[in-house]
Each structure stands twice: as structure tokens, then as C-alpha cells.
Amino acid sequence: MDHADADLPGGFKFGINPGLVKHEGTQSVLWGEEVRERFNAPELNLARYIKDGIVSRR
């Protein structure tokens, strides 16, 4: 076993672990800008709507 590649007990690993990543949706930048213009809301948090792309006035 090469000790240079071994994990240290209690150590940290950086990077993405594919088992922990769940794709929640994708929208284009143009979609986001169109939504902000339509609702006249430059401060709108687009992350809430990316999954299904449906934006409503709440």
C-alpha cells in the first residue's frame, strides 16, 4: 500500500463525492434574466425556481 495515497484518520478530503451530489435542475442564464425582467425583481432568488422552472407571484 502506498501511504501517500492513503486517507488520514480524521483528515479532510476536498472535491466532489459523486454519491453525495444530486442534480436538482438546470436553467439557462437567459431564462433567469427573462424571469427577473418579467417580474421586475432584480433581487429575485432564482435558486428557488431552477428545479422545475415554474415561477409564481407569492
N, C-alpha and C positions, 0 to 999 in steps of 0.2 A: 504494500500500500504506500502510495506517495503522500507523505504528510503535508506537502504544500497544497494539495487539493482538498484535504480533509476539513470538515467543519469543526470549529472550536466550540466546546460546550459553553453555552451562554453567550455565544457570539451572534453577530448580526449578518444577514445576507441581504445584499442590495439587488434590486431588479424585480421584474415581474414574475410571479409564480402563476403559471397558466391555470392551475387548479383553483385559484382564488379570483380570477378575472371573469366577470360576467358581462357580456355585451348587452347594453341597455337600449341601444338605438343610435341611429346616425341621421343627421340632417345637414344640409349644405349651409354654407355661410350666407348664400343668397336667401335661403328660407328664413334664416334668423333675422336678416335685415328687413325682409318683407314683413315679417310679423311685427317687428318694432315700429315700422312705419305705419302699418295698418291700425295698430292700437295706440299710436302716438305715445309710445312708452320706451324711451331710450334706456331706462333703468330696469326694464323687464328681465327677470331671471329666466333665461331660455332653458337652463338645465332642467327645469320642472316639466318642460313640454317636449323634450327631444325624444323620449321613448316612443310616444305614439303620434306626435306631430299635431295634436289637437290642442288649440289654444282657445280659451273662452274667457269672457269678461266675468270676473268674480267679484 
